[in-house]
Structures are given as C-alpha cells and as structure tokens.
Amino acid sequence: MSYLQQNQERFLNELLDWLRIPSVSADPKFHGDVLRAAEYLKTRLEEAGLENVELCATAGYPIVYGEKLVDPNLPTVLVYGHYDVQPADPYELWDSPPFEPVVKDGNIYARGACDDKGQVYMHVKALEMMSQQGPLPCNVKVMVEGEEEVGSNNLGTFVRQNKDKLKADVILISDTGILSNEQPSIEVGLRGLSYHEVEVTGPNRDLHSGLYGGAVPNPINVLCKMIASLHDENNHITIPGFYDQVAVLSEEERAELNRVPHSDDEFKQSIGLKDTYGEAGYTTVERIGIRPTLDVNGIWGGYTGEGAKTVIASKAHAKISMRLVPHQTSAEITQLFQRHFESIAPSGVTVVVKPHHGGEPVVTPTDSVAYQAAAKALETSFGKKPIPTRGGGSIPIVAMFKTELGLDTVLLGFGLDSDAIHSPNEHYGLFNFFKGIETIPLFYQNYAAGMKQ
C-alpha cells in the first residue's frame, strides 16, 4: 500500500482541523483566528520535513515560509498559496456551518475547502510524502500568505525585501481548477482586477418619502441609474477608453479557445439559469476567459430591516469590480472608471469613488519546461492530456512575481467551477484533494528531469 493510501484519513483530518479555524482576513473580529491558522500551517510544514520554517512578519498578517534545499545544483520551485479565506456571509444560506467542516457525497464542505486551504494542504502532504521516499528531486521553498482575499497588500513589499530568500526557477500555485475530473486542464491566462467602492450622497439626512419624495434626488435611485448606464444594450461597457488596450485575438486563436469541452446547457443547469448573459458577439468561454467585465458585487442603502420604513436615504453605496484582460492595466482602468463615474453623476448628489485593490492580467507560457512538467504529471495521474485554458479569475501576484522575481508561474490547480468558492456551501472533492497529492510529486520529478536536458 502506498504512503498516500496509508495516510489518507490522517491527511483529511488534518485539513479538517485547519478548516475549523475561521481565518477571515477581511473581518478584524477574526484577527486571532487568522494568526492561529498561520501557526497551524507552520507546525504542519515542520512535520512535513521542511526546514527554517518561520512566520515572517508584515504590516498585516504573517507570511508562513519554509524550505527544503537539498542540492544547489538542482532547480528550485517556489510554492505560493494563501491561508486566509473569504467571509462566510450569508451564514443562513449554508447547509452546514461554514467553519464546521462536513464530509458528504465525496466532498468537503467548509469555507476555504477549495480556496485555498485544501489546495495548499495538497502541497504540504505531497512534500511530506516525497520526504518519506527519499531526497527531493528539487529544492523547494514554500510561501503562504494571509491576505490574498483582501488584495495581498503586503506581499509585494515582502517579495521586494526578500529576493535572495525567494530566489527560485519557477513559481508553483494551486489556486485554480480543472475542467472536470475526467478532463484535466492547466490555466495559462488570468484576468486582472480593478475594484472600487462608490458612495452617492444626497440630502444631509434621511428624509420622509412622503414629504420630500419627487422633489429631491434619491441617492439609491441615482446610484441604480448610474450603474445601469455602465453597460449598453449589447452589454458593452460604456466607460470611454475602456477597450482601448484590450488584446484582440485572431479568429484562429478564438477557435482554439472554443475547442475546450463546454456545454452551455450544462453551464446554465449547474447554476439554475434559463439563459446565459454577456457581451454580444462572444461565446460563454470567451466571455469568461478573454473579455473584460464590469460587475456590481454589492449594493446597499436606506432601510433594509423587517417591515416598512418610508425614507429617502441620505447615502447609497456599491462595490464594483472590473476583470481585465491583456493589455489593460489596473492603474489605467481605475483612473478611467473614477473619472467616468464622477462625470455621470447628476448635480444634486455628491459621488465619492474609493479604489480598493487591483491586479494585472497575465498569460503564462506553454512551451516552458515547467509547463510541460505539469502537463506530463496530469497526463500520468489522470490518464488524459490536459487542455490549456484561460481562467476568468484573478491572481494578482502572478504578474507581480514576474516583475519582481523574473519568474513564470505554473497554475497547477485541482478545483472545479462547481466548488462554490466565495459562495455559501463551498466544497472541495475528496477525489481532487487526493489527486493533487498524487500529482504534485510527479511535477517535481518531471521538472527536475526536464531541467537536466
């Protein structure tokens, strides 16, 4: 029996213990829990055989670092991940408490199960398993942060200040997914991000809607109109200059992208929709992978409690994000959005746009030794060649790693689109968790062999 088979139950139970720690970086009330999650990971890395394991202080939450340097002549892989998780709200939509993990129907249900604790823990256990089998085929460095879900504001500073410590040949990240458990894939492109909070202020206090309604600007009505104007009838974003730098793919490139196995019917059924929706002239695969977007992520104002309260609110708020594609930059799009949103406000209200975090789009090479090592590893473990895909999400630090460390990244993820990350009832398949532990050592073996050639 293999080491993985012998230790499956222990590996799973350790992950469940980690998932019980509510490491929500966005909410200060979980501050102590985020630190506990970092300490838990530090201990597990030490047990897995890594050396010089430490909690590296930042201006925010610590970065967990460890390494196993076996031979200066071997290539070095830098593994990145994050131990913080998204807020679990709304709690009432969970079938089971988000920080009391439940294993059912072949899945682990908990906040962070897939994003990213479950996927980080695959690497911890893969390294433990490899250490039990002899010397590692590569040098390994592990860096896991606690602020990815709030923009990784302190990671860039840490990387710039520790370039020698983080010197490596490639970055390995498991924070993405595969097409299905039958068809593996590797994401070779990620969209960037520009995220904002907007505030519309009208009267100096909440007003009685009978005494004032129809005579004063209602900030909620105004905000809704402003937001609605950000798309035209073809769902094209109306911000002037927004598309100026967008990379336009050739018909051949678009045809290749659409070769991935995809069914609109299954896509709609999986999320309970009668039809898809998006920018005219593009397929669902293209809308997700190669086109920029603008979405409202939250909107509030006025009275939202039980019963009725007839007021015109003084203020209305929204959170708005834009996913970016090559060659857009978050700085330029942030400026364009702020200028446009302020310009379309009627004279009776005041608008404040507060930029939050951003990140750059990225496309990673498919002809590198590292990519080929990952592709071969997936082909071995799944019995089928992986398909390169463009991901719709954002991992801003991929571009930062390229800029600061000069390193490309391999996105060796094992999640599924149906895993409900960032949503109630997030889950991660037992198949995927253990398949990741099985596959990751194959990547190291292939990469070491490829770098010798």
VOLO-264559 format. One line per 10 residues: number of its first residue (from 1); their letters; for each residue x, y, z of C-alpha. Coordinates in nm, 3 decimals. Each point is the difference from the previous one (the first is absolute). Layout:
<sites>
NUM> A> X:Y:Z ~ ...
</sites>
This chain:
<sites>
1> MSYLQQNQER> 0.000:0.000:0.000 ~ 0.134:0.343:-0.092 ~ 0.082:0.271:0.255 ~ -0.296:0.203:-0.126 ~ -0.242:-0.290:0.044 ~ 0.136:-0.076:0.347 ~ -0.043:0.360:0.115 ~ -0.312:0.121:-0.179 ~ -0.211:0.019:0.315 ~ 0.266:0.194:0.190
11> FLNELLDWLR> 0.057:0.240:-0.289 ~ -0.371:0.070:-0.018 ~ -0.043:0.046:0.375 ~ 0.287:0.246:0.013 ~ -0.159:0.204:-0.278 ~ -0.334:-0.005:0.182 ~ 0.170:0.133:0.313 ~ 0.149:0.285:-0.204 ~ -0.337:0.078:-0.157 ~ -0.152:0.033:0.349
21> IPSVSADPKF> 0.211:0.312:0.053 ~ -0.197:0.298:-0.144 ~ 0.291:0.186:-0.159 ~ -0.208:0.282:-0.152 ~ 0.250:0.275:-0.077 ~ -0.265:0.256:-0.100 ~ -0.165:0.014:0.343 ~ 0.203:0.128:0.299 ~ -0.203:-0.211:0.243 ~ 0.178:-0.307:-0.142
31> HGDVLRAAEY> 0.348:0.147:0.055 ~ 0.102:-0.262:0.257 ~ -0.136:-0.281:-0.214 ~ 0.205:0.107:-0.302 ~ 0.312:-0.011:0.217 ~ -0.101:-0.346:0.129 ~ -0.035:-0.123:-0.358 ~ 0.353:0.121:-0.074 ~ 0.138:-0.177:0.307 ~ -0.182:-0.320:-0.097
41> LKTRLEEAGL> 0.158:0.005:-0.346 ~ 0.345:0.071:0.144 ~ -0.025:-0.311:0.217 ~ -0.119:-0.219:-0.287 ~ 0.284:0.119:-0.227 ~ 0.253:-0.089:0.269 ~ -0.156:-0.343:0.035 ~ 0.016:-0.044:-0.378 ~ 0.379:0.034:0.014 ~ 0.053:0.361:-0.102
51> ENVELCATAG> 0.277:0.200:0.164 ~ 0.038:0.362:0.109 ~ -0.376:0.022:0.038 ~ -0.104:0.339:0.134 ~ -0.276:0.256:0.023 ~ 0.128:0.304:-0.186 ~ -0.149:0.320:0.137 ~ -0.160:0.252:-0.235 ~ -0.202:0.316:0.059 ~ -0.302:-0.232:-0.003
61> YPIVYGEKLV> -0.025:-0.374:0.049 ~ 0.318:-0.213:-0.001 ~ 0.133:-0.198:-0.291 ~ 0.075:-0.364:0.076 ~ 0.333:-0.098:-0.155 ~ 0.192:-0.326:-0.009 ~ 0.257:-0.168:-0.222 ~ 0.174:-0.323:-0.082 ~ 0.327:0.063:-0.184 ~ 0.150:-0.333:-0.097
71> DPNLPTVLVY> 0.258:0.091:-0.266 ~ 0.108:0.339:-0.142 ~ 0.036:-0.166:-0.341 ~ -0.369:-0.094:-0.011 ~ -0.276:0.238:-0.115 ~ -0.205:0.180:0.264 ~ -0.379:0.015:0.008 ~ -0.173:0.275:0.198 ~ -0.349:-0.108:0.110 ~ -0.248:0.280:0.070
81> GHYDVQPADP> -0.342:-0.016:0.162 ~ -0.220:0.175:0.256 ~ -0.147:-0.105:0.333 ~ -0.259:0.277:0.032 ~ -0.356:-0.057:-0.119 ~ -0.298:0.200:-0.119 ~ -0.268:0.112:0.246 ~ -0.266:-0.269:0.035 ~ -0.297:0.239:-0.008 ~ -0.289:-0.059:-0.049
91> YELWDSPPFE> 0.020:-0.277:0.259 ~ -0.368:-0.089:-0.034 ~ 0.057:-0.125:-0.356 ~ 0.243:-0.270:0.112 ~ -0.137:-0.352:0.039 ~ 0.253:-0.055:0.279 ~ 0.207:0.250:0.203 ~ 0.285:0.131:-0.220 ~ 0.270:-0.062:0.261 ~ -0.126:-0.340:0.111
101> PVVKDGNIYA> 0.116:-0.206:-0.299 ~ -0.223:-0.282:-0.117 ~ 0.100:-0.284:-0.234 ~ -0.292:-0.125:-0.206 ~ -0.063:-0.123:-0.353 ~ 0.375:-0.011:-0.063 ~ 0.054:0.368:0.085 ~ 0.138:0.207:0.286 ~ -0.244:0.281:0.081 ~ 0.160:0.299:0.174
111> RGACDDKGQV> 0.116:0.352:-0.070 ~ 0.351:-0.027:-0.144 ~ -0.039:-0.367:-0.095 ~ 0.104:0.076:-0.357 ~ 0.112:0.362:0.020 ~ 0.270:-0.044:0.107 ~ 0.060:-0.209:0.311 ~ -0.085:-0.330:-0.164 ~ 0.227:0.067:-0.293 ~ 0.286:0.133:0.214
121> YMHVKALEMM> -0.023:-0.307:0.220 ~ 0.047:-0.225:-0.304 ~ 0.349:0.147:-0.029 ~ 0.076:-0.049:0.369 ~ -0.095:-0.366:-0.015 ~ 0.168:-0.054:-0.338 ~ 0.324:0.132:0.146 ~ -0.040:-0.225:0.305 ~ -0.059:-0.299:-0.225 ~ 0.302:0.082:-0.218
131> SQQGPLPCNV> 0.224:0.044:0.306 ~ -0.097:-0.349:0.119 ~ 0.110:-0.147:-0.333 ~ 0.350:0.150:-0.011 ~ 0.171:0.327:-0.096 ~ -0.220:0.251:-0.181 ~ 0.065:0.029:-0.376 ~ 0.001:0.382:0.028 ~ 0.070:0.264:0.257 ~ -0.329:0.127:0.139
141> KVMVEGEEEV> -0.102:0.328:0.159 ~ -0.352:0.057:0.132 ~ -0.156:0.342:0.055 ~ -0.361:0.020:0.119 ~ -0.156:0.337:0.077 ~ -0.300:0.106:0.204 ~ -0.132:0.295:-0.199 ~ -0.081:-0.127:-0.349 ~ -0.372:0.047:0.048 ~ 0.052:0.368:0.086
151> GSNNLGTFVR> 0.241:0.086:-0.280 ~ 0.343:-0.128:0.115 ~ 0.092:0.354:0.097 ~ 0.316:-0.098:0.189 ~ 0.122:-0.286:-0.219 ~ 0.168:0.224:-0.256 ~ 0.205:0.172:0.270 ~ 0.102:-0.335:0.146 ~ 0.105:-0.132:-0.340 ~ 0.202:0.312:-0.083
161> QNKDKLKADV> 0.177:-0.016:0.336 ~ 0.075:-0.373:-0.021 ~ 0.107:-0.065:-0.358 ~ 0.299:-0.208:0.103 ~ -0.210:-0.206:0.239 ~ -0.257:-0.063:-0.273 ~ 0.245:-0.068:-0.282 ~ -0.137:-0.286:-0.209 ~ -0.048:-0.127:-0.355 ~ -0.378:-0.014:-0.017
171> ILISDTGILS> -0.312:0.076:0.206 ~ -0.252:-0.279:0.065 ~ -0.354:0.095:0.104 ~ -0.311:-0.209:0.063 ~ -0.276:0.260:0.025 ~ -0.177:-0.077:-0.326 ~ -0.191:-0.295:-0.143 ~ -0.047:-0.262:-0.267 ~ -0.275:-0.041:-0.256 ~ -0.131:-0.317:0.163
181> NEQPSIEVGL> 0.113:-0.310:0.184 ~ 0.003:-0.178:-0.335 ~ 0.180:0.275:-0.197 ~ 0.297:0.172:0.168 ~ 0.111:0.344:-0.107 ~ 0.256:0.266:0.086 ~ -0.089:0.367:0.011 ~ 0.243:0.203:-0.208 ~ -0.174:0.335:0.026 ~ -0.162:0.199:0.281
191> RGLSYHEVEV> -0.194:0.322:-0.007 ~ 0.108:0.304:0.197 ~ -0.214:0.199:0.243 ~ -0.104:0.354:0.080 ~ -0.223:0.021:0.309 ~ -0.182:0.304:0.137 ~ -0.249:0.113:0.260 ~ -0.227:0.290:-0.096 ~ -0.212:0.227:0.217 ~ -0.280:0.229:-0.117
201> TGPNRDLHSG> -0.116:0.267:0.247 ~ -0.314:0.208:-0.040 ~ -0.178:0.181:0.286 ~ 0.176:0.059:0.331 ~ -0.223:-0.254:0.177 ~ -0.253:-0.273:-0.074 ~ -0.327:0.160:-0.109 ~ -0.371:-0.089:0.022 ~ -0.086:-0.130:-0.348 ~ -0.346:0.155:0.012
211> LYGGAVPNPI> 0.113:0.348:0.099 ~ 0.301:0.012:-0.232 ~ -0.051:-0.271:-0.265 ~ -0.001:0.135:-0.354 ~ 0.174:0.322:0.096 ~ 0.349:-0.118:0.099 ~ 0.250:-0.242:-0.156 ~ -0.026:-0.346:0.153 ~ 0.358:-0.131:0.028 ~ -0.111:-0.361:-0.045
221> NVLCKMIASL> -0.196:0.082:-0.317 ~ 0.292:0.204:-0.129 ~ 0.252:-0.274:0.073 ~ -0.214:-0.260:-0.178 ~ -0.025:0.222:-0.309 ~ 0.373:0.066:0.001 ~ 0.079:-0.369:0.027 ~ -0.250:-0.091:-0.272 ~ 0.167:0.247:-0.235 ~ 0.334:-0.182:0.026
231> HDENNHITIP> -0.118:-0.258:-0.260 ~ -0.175:0.058:-0.332 ~ -0.264:-0.220:-0.162 ~ 0.271:-0.243:-0.118 ~ 0.152:-0.024:0.350 ~ 0.295:0.199:-0.123 ~ 0.165:0.208:0.274 ~ -0.059:0.371:-0.068 ~ 0.300:0.149:0.183 ~ 0.190:0.210:-0.259
241> GFYDQVAVLS> 0.336:-0.159:-0.083 ~ -0.078:-0.321:0.186 ~ 0.072:-0.226:-0.299 ~ 0.288:0.198:-0.149 ~ 0.271:-0.241:0.120 ~ -0.196:-0.327:-0.013 ~ 0.192:-0.272:-0.186 ~ -0.206:-0.123:-0.293 ~ 0.046:-0.367:-0.080 ~ 0.005:-0.126:-0.355
251> EEERAELNRV> -0.280:-0.222:-0.131 ~ 0.241:-0.293:0.018 ~ 0.081:0.073:0.365 ~ -0.369:0.033:0.083 ~ -0.076:-0.329:-0.174 ~ 0.274:-0.173:0.198 ~ -0.134:0.145:0.326 ~ -0.350:-0.129:-0.080 ~ 0.127:-0.355:-0.051 ~ -0.015:-0.059:0.376
261> PHSDDEFKQS> -0.283:-0.232:0.103 ~ -0.288:0.229:0.093 ~ -0.376:-0.028:-0.002 ~ -0.211:0.311:0.047 ~ -0.290:-0.220:0.104 ~ 0.201:-0.163:0.277 ~ 0.143:0.338:0.097 ~ -0.348:0.148:0.038 ~ -0.134:-0.301:0.184 ~ 0.288:-0.002:0.250
271> IGLKDTYGEA> -0.088:0.350:0.123 ~ -0.375:-0.007:-0.054 ~ -0.028:0.239:-0.295 ~ -0.230:-0.006:-0.302 ~ 0.250:0.179:-0.223 ~ 0.352:0.136:-0.010 ~ 0.069:0.373:0.002 ~ 0.292:0.214:-0.110 ~ 0.174:0.203:-0.264 ~ -0.155:-0.049:-0.343
281> GYTTVERIGI> 0.210:-0.178:-0.261 ~ 0.190:-0.228:0.238 ~ -0.049:-0.354:0.129 ~ -0.025:-0.086:0.369 ~ 0.357:-0.131:-0.002 ~ 0.123:0.325:-0.157 ~ -0.200:0.222:0.233 ~ 0.160:-0.170:0.299 ~ 0.354:-0.031:-0.132 ~ 0.094:0.276:-0.243
291> RPTLDVNGIW> -0.247:0.288:0.045 ~ -0.003:0.265:0.275 ~ -0.303:0.038:0.224 ~ -0.163:0.240:0.245 ~ -0.215:-0.133:0.283 ~ -0.171:0.136:0.309 ~ 0.112:-0.215:0.293 ~ -0.215:0.166:0.264 ~ -0.251:0.285:0.032 ~ -0.167:0.149:0.305
301> GGYTGEGAKT> -0.171:0.304:0.147 ~ -0.316:0.109:0.177 ~ -0.211:-0.228:0.215 ~ 0.041:-0.375:-0.047 ~ -0.142:-0.132:0.327 ~ -0.328:-0.174:0.066 ~ -0.323:0.178:-0.093 ~ -0.026:0.343:-0.159 ~ 0.176:0.328:0.058 ~ -0.078:0.263:-0.263
311> VIASKAHAKI> 0.323:0.194:-0.025 ~ 0.215:0.153:-0.269 ~ 0.349:-0.098:0.108 ~ 0.272:0.258:0.033 ~ 0.257:-0.237:-0.148 ~ 0.026:-0.298:-0.232 ~ 0.301:-0.228:-0.050 ~ 0.125:-0.264:-0.239 ~ 0.307:-0.215:-0.054 ~ 0.096:-0.033:-0.366
321> SMRLVPHQTS> 0.271:-0.214:-0.154 ~ 0.141:-0.027:-0.349 ~ 0.185:-0.305:-0.131 ~ 0.274:0.100:-0.240 ~ 0.173:-0.171:-0.292 ~ 0.334:0.054:-0.173 ~ 0.108:0.280:-0.057 ~ -0.214:0.196:0.243 ~ 0.157:0.122:0.324 ~ -0.174:0.041:0.333
331> AEITQLFQRH> 0.140:0.352:0.047 ~ -0.138:0.126:-0.332 ~ -0.340:-0.166:0.042 ~ -0.029:0.131:0.356 ~ 0.058:0.353:-0.128 ~ -0.242:-0.040:-0.290 ~ -0.273:-0.140:0.225 ~ 0.038:0.269:0.265 ~ -0.005:0.281:-0.253 ~ -0.302:-0.139:-0.184
341> FESIAPSGVT> -0.206:-0.090:0.306 ~ 0.045:0.345:0.148 ~ -0.086:0.162:-0.333 ~ -0.338:-0.173:-0.038 ~ -0.131:0.107:0.342 ~ -0.289:0.250:-0.008 ~ 0.064:0.338:0.161 ~ -0.218:-0.068:0.306 ~ 0.227:-0.268:0.149 ~ 0.362:-0.043:0.101
351> VVVKPHHGGE> 0.192:-0.306:-0.115 ~ 0.310:-0.147:0.163 ~ 0.191:-0.285:-0.170 ~ 0.235:-0.191:0.228 ~ 0.235:-0.237:-0.184 ~ 0.080:-0.324:0.180 ~ 0.246:-0.264:-0.120 ~ 0.089:-0.080:-0.357 ~ 0.213:-0.239:-0.200 ~ 0.137:-0.055:-0.346
361> PVVTPTDSVA> -0.109:-0.254:-0.262 ~ 0.253:-0.264:-0.094 ~ 0.065:-0.268:-0.260 ~ 0.253:-0.271:0.086 ~ 0.211:-0.192:-0.255 ~ -0.095:-0.350:-0.111 ~ 0.339:-0.087:-0.150 ~ 0.200:0.015:0.323 ~ 0.157:-0.297:0.179 ~ -0.224:0.070:0.300
371> YQAAAKALET> -0.323:0.002:-0.199 ~ 0.095:-0.320:-0.179 ~ 0.088:-0.159:0.336 ~ -0.345:0.087:0.134 ~ -0.173:-0.122:-0.316 ~ 0.183:-0.332:0.013 ~ -0.081:-0.039:0.371 ~ -0.371:0.052:-0.063 ~ 0.005:-0.236:-0.295 ~ 0.158:-0.268:0.219
381> SFGKKPIPTR> -0.242:0.038:0.291 ~ -0.319:0.055:-0.202 ~ 0.085:-0.214:-0.302 ~ -0.086:0.285:-0.235 ~ 0.191:0.300:-0.137 ~ -0.094:0.331:0.165 ~ -0.146:0.285:-0.204 ~ 0.139:0.353:0.040 ~ -0.277:0.242:0.100 ~ -0.050:0.368:0.081
391> GGGSIPIVAM> -0.135:0.059:0.350 ~ -0.254:0.268:0.081 ~ 0.129:0.069:0.349 ~ 0.288:0.213:0.120 ~ 0.317:-0.087:0.189 ~ 0.172:0.341:0.000 ~ 0.323:-0.130:0.148 ~ 0.080:-0.203:-0.316 ~ 0.085:0.318:-0.188 ~ 0.183:0.135:0.305
401> FKTELGLDTV> 0.217:-0.313:0.021 ~ 0.098:0.049:-0.364 ~ 0.087:0.366:0.056 ~ 0.183:-0.034:0.332 ~ 0.157:-0.348:-0.024 ~ 0.008:-0.049:-0.377 ~ -0.179:-0.333:0.039 ~ -0.282:-0.159:-0.194 ~ -0.274:-0.186:0.183 ~ -0.156:-0.341:-0.055
411> LLGFGLDSDA> -0.365:-0.007:0.111 ~ -0.044:-0.362:0.105 ~ -0.348:0.020:0.151 ~ -0.247:-0.280:0.071 ~ -0.324:0.183:0.083 ~ -0.322:-0.007:-0.201 ~ -0.224:0.287:-0.107 ~ -0.277:-0.167:0.199 ~ 0.193:0.021:0.328 ~ -0.184:0.321:0.097
421> IHSPNEHYGL> 0.308:0.194:0.107 ~ -0.091:0.342:0.148 ~ -0.357:-0.132:0.034 ~ -0.205:-0.184:0.263 ~ 0.065:-0.375:0.011 ~ 0.353:0.022:-0.139 ~ 0.136:-0.350:-0.039 ~ 0.295:-0.198:-0.133 ~ -0.005:-0.355:-0.129 ~ 0.183:-0.273:0.184
431> FNFFKGIETI> 0.099:-0.127:-0.344 ~ 0.155:0.336:-0.083 ~ 0.180:0.035:0.334 ~ 0.164:-0.340:-0.022 ~ 0.059:0.027:-0.376 ~ 0.194:0.318:0.067 ~ 0.220:-0.172:0.257 ~ 0.060:-0.278:-0.253 ~ 0.081:0.236:-0.288 ~ 0.223:0.262:0.163
441> PLFYQNYAAG> 0.297:-0.235:0.057 ~ -0.017:-0.095:-0.368 ~ 0.042:0.367:-0.090 ~ 0.321:0.022:0.205 ~ 0.140:-0.315:-0.158 ~ -0.083:0.118:-0.351 ~ 0.130:0.350:0.063 ~ 0.332:-0.122:0.138 ~ 0.044:-0.234:-0.295 ~ -0.091:0.271:-0.249
451> MKQ> 0.242:0.251:0.147 ~ 0.286:-0.249:-0.040 ~ -0.049:-0.019:-0.376
</sites>
